[in-house]
Amino acid sequence: MQYRKFGKMDWQVSALGFGLENLPADEGEAVKILRYAIDGGVNFIDAGAMTPSKRNASLLSKALADGYRKKVKIAAAIPAQIIDATSDFERQLEGLLNLLNNERLDFLLLGGLNRFTWPKLNELKIINLAEKAIAEKKIGYIGFSFHDEYQFLREIIAGYDNWTLAQFQYSFMDVDHHPGVTGLSYAADKGLAVVATKPLKGGRLTKEIPKNVSKIWSEAEPKWSPAEWCLRWVWNHGEIATAVCDMSSLEQVKGNIALAGDVKAASFTVPEELVVSRVRDAYRSLKPIPCTACRGCMPCPQDIDAPRIFEIFNDAVMYNDIAAAREFYQLEKHQVDNCNECNICEDRCGMKIPLTTWLKKAHELLAEKK
């Protein structure tokens, strides 16, 4: 297992982190898998947004008994979207600590920070409450997860001096947005530990692979699997402290641990970079809407985020994954029905995309419950 420096902290983190989302339903098997990973050197666990309704908390508590808790650092998140008052934050934090048997949480993440949620948390002075929790030894450090454009990442990092880590979804398909390689490098340069999640885009890059992409992989050298290409590419970035994988089987854990012991930053050759670039272009060629997310069409008088909706729709088509796209669309509560066809967005669009027509098509597909 390779280990990397964790931001400004005097601590080495395993290159491979563990996410809990895909663990098997059988709790005994799940505990076995998690402990095997820890025995293999994994020392960072992303617990996500734990709640009593999720099985992650019970599973994690059992897996970390018998001295395993001392071998790992745990990060858990409070989603910014559910914090509308200081009492919400305090209640959520106490809930997390109760689920962890009142042990100190190593890293508390403010989840889902973006241009909308960060101003709200600032107004509520949530950072002050988090610092109070540090003083009371309820948590160790404060971090955040982020999914928005680069300029807003700069604002968030500048808005607080003591961020410890920044967590981004990052794969070879995420090089230029939300916040992309530029944001990743910026956070690392500011001394934050960078945690990369979804290096396989939640399995989208390894399941239902399109024929044009599969052909490139099959002809590529070295003869790595698509999953191995994905992980090696992420680990090639020296700014990344750890890449969190949501593993579901002992075989996956064994393979990823072996791989994490073999990779080094900045080791990709030019031909290997070209393979990934060709795969990226092959995926992008499948996008039905040629939106570049320049956001020139924004703001919308009806608060409709067309670039984000088009991103969700394009992803549904590119990765042949309508179910996940519908989940994102409905979770984010997009209100395309509010469109009054004023066409202000179309007048602003440099690509001259028929935005209102595509919004209707996206809504028809993504609002469907079935």
Secondary structure by P-SEA (a helix, b strand, c coil): cbbbbcccccbbbbcbbbbcccccccaaaaaaaaaaaaaaccccccccccccccaaaaaaaaaacccccccbbbbbbccccccccaaaaaaaaaaaaaaaccccccbbbbccccccaaaaaaaaaaaaaaaaaaaacccccccccccccaaaaaaaaaacccccccccccccccccccccaaaaaaaaaaccccccccccccccccccccaaaaaaaaaccccccaaaaaaaaaaccccccbbbbbcccaaaaaaaaaaaaccccccccaaaaaaaaaaaaaaaaaccccccccccccccccccaaaaaaaaaaaaaaaccaaaaaaaaaaacccccccccccccccccccccaaaaaaaaaaacccccc
